[in-house]
Structures are given as C-alpha cells and as structure tokens.
Amino acid sequence: MSGTGGWAPRLLDGVHDGEGSGRLAPAAADLLRQQRADWPLLAAGYQALGDAQVRPLRIRDSQVFVQHNPGRRGSTTADVAAAAAGERPCFLCPQALPPEEKGVPFGADLVVLCNPFPVLDRHLSVVHREHVPQRLAGQTGALLDLAVGLGPEYFVLYNGPRCGASAPDHLHFQACARLLPVEADAANRPLAPVPGSGGGWVLLRPEECGRSVIVFRARARDTLSRWIEAVLAGLPSPDGREPLVNLVCVADHDSLGAYLFPRARHRPAAFYAEGDERLVVSPGAIDMAGVVVVPERRDFERLDAAGLAAILQEVTLPGDEAAAAARHVRRSPAVG
C-alpha cells in the first residue's frame, strides 16, 4: 500500500492543473510531450498505435471499429483474480512505476499518468494516490470533475473491477481523445426528460446497437452523479459486490453526458476456449463504446460482424433488466 507522500518524486516539475473547464488539458498535453520524449516505452506504445490496423463492422444499427493492437495483450489477458487477491505487486502504486514515468496532480486525490499501451490518442491513466479498491460508488463526482477538467476533446471512463479493470485492487480512471462511436447511436434518440435537469435519459437496447447502453444528459454535475449512482444501486448484484458496469463520461460546454454499459459477465466464453475456438477479446469501456481491441492478428482477421455481435450479446445485460435499473433516474430528481 502506498500513501500520498510516495507520489512527490513522480510529479512533473512546473506542470499543474489550472482552473475552469478544460483546465487539465494543457497540463496533460505537456505531460504527454515530456513523457514521449523521455520514456521509451511510451514512445514505443504510440508507434504501435500508429501501426495498428482498424476495420469497421456493423452491429445492428451501430458501427463499431475493430482494432488490431498487439500492445494491449497484457491488459486484455490480465489475471484480475490474482490482482484482487493481492498476489502480485500493484503496478499503479508509485514505487512500482518505471523510473521514467511521471504524472500531473489533479485535485487532492488523483494523479494523471500516460498509458504506455494506448488504444486511442492521448490515452491517460488517472490513479488514486492511495491503494484503495476499484469501486464506482462515491466516485462518480470525481469522474465527472475529471471530464470537466479535460474538456470536450476528451472522454473519461471507468471499468468495473470485474469487467475491464486490469488493476481491480487500485482505484483508477482513464481518458482518451474523444472518439466514441456510441455517440452516433444515441445522437438521434430523444431523451426521456427529467424536469429541471436540462436533459434526461434514454436506453439503447441490444436489438438496436448490440448492447445495452443507458445514456444520460444533464446540466449539473451533481444531478448526473446522482442519476448514475441511482442506476448503479438498481442494477443486479447477486453476490453483493459492485454490479458489473462500464461507464464513459463527456463534458461539453453547456452540459455533461454519460454512457453506462450494464454487464452480464466479464468475458465471453470464447475467451476461455482452447485451440481454434479461442478468441482473445475482453470487452471494457472502450470496446463497449465502439472500439473493440483485438491483440492477436489471427482473431482480428477472422472476427466478423456475426461473431462480434455474439460476444456483445453475451457480455451485456439484457435490455429489460437494464430498463428496470434505468427507471431509478426518476426517483433521483435534478439538483444544482
């Protein structure tokens, strides 16, 4: 476990988050420039991203992009059970970071780092200063503050400890340059309005876009935070732990948006198969949002729309169960 004091040598001199909407974006840009120049692993990660192959697939009414990215093999196949049991060192604590890795503080609790295995441009990892478990409840406000701090050119995300987080033992978010195919799926769908919020919510079902997505839009940060927490509390969790969920948030100039993906399982059955039946695909928030990462070339070449649709159908929560959780928004009125 690491305390706040362990981060001091890791913080980049002369780079600080400022004030106002988008205040973190210039500091993040400075950090990325410095780290790409001084950290060979990060430079190699962006070289690999530049060489990544991408092809579009159509799933129901949704366009998704399949990305062949060998650099993501470690994250895609991470042994999250070992991490949760404390059987490996935490690679997000400051003493375990590579010597070249530096960060930028954000608020009192978070440090912004560069992800050395990027899926999209400007891929950041945003970690809690303390070694506390990955858990969304009570942290939605911090995630939305991060979205506001980075501004409309970014999206931020949370992967649940059992559906995409490769470090379920250490609270962290991520952020990337804003490329969200799911935004196009929701663009023409009217919201169910919530009075006083300047927005509302809508559910996209698997028969529409291949997975269940609860879309939110509100003017106030506290309103959106309360809605997300209300839906989280309404999702099924038979074992009493956090429901399986991925969350993506964006901050525009006049409102905040969120895309919540309720999940039925972490990985598809094909992930655990052997021989020719195996497909190394492990969906997290970026995948559910429409950029599906495939680290193995063989899988990239053979994964077609029908196969990907089957994977998404397997890991998403059925539409009726997602709808029941989404209706909890009505019980949590707008604030602010």
VENVENMO-V561305 format. One record per helix or strand of 3 or more residues. SS is the DSSP state (alpha for helix, beta for strand). FROM is the first residue (numbers start at 1). TO is the last residue. If there is no record, write none. Layout:
SS:FROM:TO + SS:FROM:TO
This chain:
alpha:4:10 + alpha:25:38 + alpha:40:51 + beta:53:59 + beta:62:68 + alpha:70:76 + alpha:80:84 + alpha:94:96 + beta:103:106 + beta:110:114 + beta:124:128 + alpha:140:150 + beta:154:159 + beta:172:177 + alpha:181:186 + beta:192:194 + beta:199:204 + alpha:206:209 + beta:213:218 + alpha:221:234 + beta:245:251 + beta:256:263 + alpha:269:272 + alpha:275:277 + alpha:285:288 + beta:291:294 + alpha:297:302 + alpha:305:315 + alpha:319:331
